[in-house]
Amino acid sequence: MADVPHQKSPLLPDRLLHGTPHNHPIEHIFGMSPQLPCLESEKTLVNFVLPPWSQFTDWDKNRQARFIENIFLGVPIGYYVIHAPQWRTSGVKPMSGWLLDGVNRITAIRDFVDNKISIFNGVFHDDLDELTRERRFHHQPFPCFELQYSNDLQHLRAIYEHLNYGKLEHASRTYSHSRLQ
């Protein structure tokens, strides 16, 4: 949803996220132009650059598999948040294109496509016929929210912290399609 001008409230802080939503399919994360790190401390994930403070993933293979199964079951998978890529004549601007939210989900998608995790009791990506992979996985919606570019590191860190506030360990449970065990 695009930002709509509104009267400022004396009781509330300004909105934290300003940017543009994009309704991309999953396949977009593999087809977009790769972002390149500017700093040695930045890591990459698929075609994204991770902020220096970001960890790769804290999901185990079972949680990754459950997430991928949800894609095939038609469960909405949320959106990922990136900091807008920006360039100058000498190259990419610092902090450009950072993935601020979605590391666990994108890691699970990458690992499924690389046949590192299986779903539904042993089904790997390459076990599926091409039409099923395309229609039920690669073409499924995975919206993106692209933040306006900012050169304020503290602001980007605050956004990251707000987006990732819920990263808490949950009690381990086993799920079947019909009931909680």
URPELIN-V122275 format. One record per pair of residues at least 24 apart in sequence whose C-alpha atoms are under 10 Angstrom apart, sorted by sequence separation. I is the first residue (numbers start at 1). J is the second residue. D is the distance in Angstrom with one decimal. If there is no record, write none. Layout:
I:J:D + I:J:D
//
This chain:
78:102:8.8 + 113:137:9.8 + 80:105:8.4 + 113:138:9.6 + 79:105:9.3 + 80:106:8.5 + 78:105:9.2 + 77:105:8.3 + 109:137:9.4 + 109:138:9.6 + 50:82:9.5 + 49:82:9.3 + 48:82:8.5 + 49:83:9.8 + 106:142:9.9 + 67:104:9.5 + 68:105:8.6 + 105:142:9.9 + 67:105:7.4 + 71:109:9.8 + 64:104:7.9 + 68:108:7.1 + 63:104:9.5 + 64:105:7.5 + 67:108:7.4 + 68:109:6.9 + 63:105:9.9 + 64:106:9.7 + 66:108:9.5 + 67:109:8.7 + 102:144:9.4 + 52:95:9.6 + 64:107:8.2 + 65:108:7.4 + 68:111:9.9 + 101:144:9.7 + 51:95:7.3 + 54:98:9.9 + 59:103:9.8 + 60:104:9.6 + 64:108:5.0 + 65:109:9.3 + 68:112:7.5 + 101:145:9.5 + 26:71:9.8 + 50:95:9.0 + 51:96:9.6 + 54:99:9.0 + 57:102:9.6 + 58:103:9.1 + 59:104:6.4 + 63:108:8.6 + 64:109:8.1 + 49:95:8.5 + 50:96:9.9 + 51:97:9.4 + 52:98:9.6 + 54:100:8.1 + 57:103:6.3 + 58:104:6.9 + 59:105:8.9 + 65:111:9.5 + 100:146:9.8 + 49:96:8.1 + 50:97:8.4 + 51:98:5.9 + 54:101:9.4 + 56:103:6.5 + 57:104:5.1 + 61:108:8.2 + 64:111:8.5 + 65:112:8.0 + 72:119:9.6 + 99:146:9.5 + 100:147:9.6 + 48:96:9.7 + 49:97:6.3 + 50:98:5.3 + 51:99:7.1 + 55:103:8.1 + 56:104:7.4 + 57:105:8.7 + 59:107:9.0 + 60:108:9.3 + 64:112:8.4 + 98:146:9.9 + 48:97:6.7 + 49:98:4.9 + 50:99:5.4 + 51:100:7.3 + 54:103:8.5 + 55:104:9.4 + 57:106:9.4 + 58:107:9.9 + 59:108:8.3 + 68:117:9.3 + 69:118:9.3 + 70:119:9.9 + 97:146:8.9 + 98:147:9.8 + 35:85:7.9 + 47:97:9.4 + 48:98:6.5 + 49:99:6.0 + 50:100:7.2 + 56:106:10.0 + 57:107:7.0 + 61:111:9.2 + 68:118:8.9 + 69:119:6.1 + 97:147:9.3 + 48:99:6.0 + 49:100:9.2 + 50:101:9.4 + 56:107:7.8 + 57:108:8.9 + 61:112:9.9 + 65:116:10.0 + 68:119:7.1 + 69:120:7.0 + 47:99:9.6 + 48:100:9.8 + 65:117:6.5 + 66:118:9.6 + 67:119:9.3 + 68:120:9.5 + 97:149:8.6 + 38:91:9.2 + 42:95:9.1 + 50:103:8.4 + 64:117:7.6 + 65:118:6.3 + 66:119:7.3 + 96:149:7.3 + 38:92:7.4 + 44:98:9.2 + 45:99:8.7 + 64:118:9.1 + 65:119:5.3 + 66:120:8.6 + 95:149:8.6 + 96:150:8.6 + 24:79:9.6 + 37:92:8.8 + 38:93:7.8 + 39:94:8.0 + 43:98:9.8 + 44:99:9.2 + 48:103:9.5 + 61:116:8.7 + 62:117:8.4 + 64:119:9.0 + 65:120:8.1 + 95:150:8.3 + 96:151:8.8 + 23:79:9.0 + 36:92:8.1 + 37:93:9.9 + 38:94:6.2 + 39:95:8.8 + 42:98:9.1 + 61:117:6.5 + 62:118:9.0 + 65:121:9.6 + 93:149:9.5 + 94:150:9.5 + 95:151:7.2 + 100:156:8.1 + 120:176:9.9 + 22:79:9.3 + 35:92:8.8 + 37:94:8.6 + 38:95:7.6 + 61:118:8.6 + 62:119:8.8 + 93:150:9.9 + 94:151:7.3 + 95:152:9.1 + 100:157:8.6 + 21:79:9.2 + 22:80:10.0 + 37:95:8.4 + 38:96:8.5 + 45:103:7.8 + 48:106:9.7 + 61:119:9.9 + 93:151:8.5 + 95:153:7.8 + 98:156:9.4 + 101:159:9.3 + 21:80:9.9 + 37:96:8.6 + 94:153:9.5 + 100:159:7.7 + 101:160:6.9 + 21:81:9.1 + 36:96:8.8 + 37:97:9.1 + 46:106:7.9 + 72:132:9.6 + 100:160:5.5 + 101:161:9.5 + 35:96:8.0 + 36:97:8.5 + 37:98:9.0 + 45:106:7.9 + 46:107:8.1 + 72:133:9.4 + 84:145:9.3 + 85:146:9.0 + 95:156:8.8 + 99:160:9.2 + 100:161:9.0 + 101:162:9.8 + 102:163:9.4 + 19:81:9.8 + 35:97:6.3 + 36:98:9.7 + 45:107:7.3 + 74:136:8.3 + 79:141:9.0 + 80:142:7.6 + 81:143:8.9 + 82:144:7.3 + 83:145:8.6 + 84:146:5.6 + 85:147:9.3 + 86:148:9.6 + 101:163:6.4 + 102:164:9.2 + 19:82:9.6 + 34:97:9.3 + 35:98:8.3 + 46:109:9.7 + 72:135:9.5 + 73:136:8.6 + 74:137:9.5 + 77:140:9.6 + 78:141:9.0 + 79:142:5.9 + 80:143:6.7 + 81:144:5.7 + 82:145:6.4 + 83:146:5.8 + 84:147:5.5 + 85:148:8.9 + 86:149:6.9 + 100:163:7.7 + 101:164:7.0 + 17:81:9.7 + 19:83:8.9 + 20:84:9.4 + 35:99:10.0 + 46:110:7.2 + 72:136:5.7 + 73:137:9.9 + 76:140:9.2 + 77:141:8.2 + 78:142:6.9 + 79:143:4.8 + 80:144:4.9 + 81:145:4.8 + 82:146:5.0 + 83:147:4.9 + 84:148:5.6 + 85:149:7.0 + 86:150:9.4 + 100:164:8.7 + 19:84:8.4 + 45:110:8.7 + 71:136:7.5 + 72:137:6.4 + 76:141:8.0 + 77:142:6.8 + 78:143:7.1 + 79:144:5.2 + 80:145:6.3 + 81:146:5.9 + 82:147:6.1 + 83:148:6.6 + 84:149:5.0 + 85:150:10.0 + 71:137:6.6 + 74:140:8.3 + 76:142:8.3 + 77:143:8.8 + 78:144:8.8 + 79:145:6.9 + 80:146:8.6 + 81:147:7.2 + 82:148:9.1 + 83:149:6.1 + 84:150:8.3 + 71:138:9.6 + 74:141:9.6 + 76:143:9.9 + 82:149:9.6 + 83:150:8.0 + 69:137:9.7 + 72:140:8.6 + 68:137:8.6 + 71:140:7.3 + 71:141:9.0 + 71:142:9.6 + 83:156:8.2 + 29:106:8.2 + 81:159:9.8 + 81:160:9.2 + 26:106:9.1 + 29:109:9.5 + 30:110:8.8 + 29:110:9.3 + 27:109:9.8 + 81:163:8.7 + 26:109:8.3 + 80:163:9.8 + 51:153:9.9 + 54:157:9.9 + 53:157:8.6 + 51:156:9.2 + 51:157:8.7 + 54:160:8.8 + 27:134:8.7 + 53:160:9.5 + 26:134:9.8 + 30:138:9.7 + 29:138:9.7 + 51:160:9.2 + 58:167:8.9 + 63:172:9.7 + 66:175:9.0 + 27:137:8.3 + 28:138:8.4 + 58:168:10.0 + 59:169:9.6 + 26:137:7.2 + 27:138:4.8 + 28:139:8.8 + 58:169:9.3 + 25:137:8.8 + 26:138:5.1 + 27:139:6.3 + 62:174:9.7 + 25:138:6.6 + 26:139:6.0 + 27:140:8.2 + 28:141:9.6 + 29:142:9.0 + 25:139:5.0 + 26:140:5.9 + 27:141:9.1 + 28:142:8.5 + 24:139:8.6 + 25:140:5.2 + 26:141:6.1 + 27:142:8.7 + 28:143:9.7 + 29:144:9.8 + 24:140:8.5 + 25:141:4.3 + 26:142:5.2 + 24:141:5.9 + 25:142:5.1 + 26:143:8.3 + 23:141:6.7 + 24:142:5.6 + 25:143:7.0 + 23:142:6.8 + 24:143:5.1 + 25:144:9.4 + 22:142:8.9 + 23:143:4.4 + 24:144:6.8 + 22:143:5.7 + 23:144:6.4 + 21:143:7.2 + 22:144:5.1 + 23:145:8.7 + 21:144:5.8 + 22:145:6.1 + 20:144:8.4 + 21:145:4.3 + 22:146:7.4 + 20:145:5.8 + 21:146:6.1 + 19:145:6.8 + 20:146:5.2 + 21:147:8.6 + 18:145:9.1 + 19:146:5.4 + 20:147:6.5 + 17:145:9.0 + 18:146:8.3 + 19:147:4.1 + 20:148:7.7 + 17:146:9.1 + 18:147:5.6 + 19:148:4.9 + 17:147:6.6 + 18:148:6.0 + 19:149:8.6 + 16:147:9.7 + 17:148:8.4 + 18:149:9.4 + 16:155:8.7 + 17:156:9.9 + 16:156:9.7 + 16:158:8.7 + 17:159:7.5 + 2:145:9.8 + 16:159:6.8 + 1:145:8.9 + 16:162:9.0 + 17:163:10.0
//
